Amino acid sequence: MKKKLVGILGAAVIFGGILAGCGTEVEDASGDSSNKTEQTESKSTESAKDKVYKVGDTVKVDGLKITLTKAEFTAPNEYTEATNGKVLTVEVATENDGDAKSFIDNTDFNLYDKDGNQMESYYGYDEIAISGDVNKGKKLNGKLFFDVPEQDSYEIIYTPTFSMDDTEITFEVTPQ
């Protein structure tokens, strides 16, 4: 029994060491490929991960290109009130040019107002927010919905679900 337990613990330590060596690859895919960098905890230089992107910019995280294509206020559903008064709808386009399928979900995105307050998702529409696997060479488009007070701009932070480190990509969103 002890040998089996030691074997399992040893395998877990080895597997953990392998994962610790993995980093999340982040690339500014908006046309300037000079910002490509392998993210590890030991790097402190400015990188694509540290840049603030805007609507229309494309960022590539582990082979998945992500573009926020449009942000606008939309009317809430007549039966589901927007607690803060407005619904911010953000259109998202993804394309997987990596070697394996990638997962993206609306819960990977957090929206903050100008004071740094996190805004809640809005679930009043019949349309479901973006969520799914994106197979190699394929695309997935969808939307994000947030219950917000009206402001000139917001900040969206994208944190990949299956990232091996603390990768966060920041977008500044100005509704049209």
Salt bridges, closest charged atoms under 4 A:
GLU25 OE2 - LYS36 NZ 3.46
GLU27 OE1 - LYS60 NZ 3.90
ASP28 OD2 - LYS51 NZ 2.64
GLU72 OE2 - LYS70 NZ 3.76
ASP97 OD1 - LYS60 NZ 3.40
ASP97 OD2 - LYS65 NZ 3.65
GLU127 OE1 - LYS143 NZ 3.72
ASP133 OD2 - LYS101 NZ 3.84
GLU150 OE1 - LYS86 NZ 3.57
GLU172 OE1 - LYS54 NZ 2.97
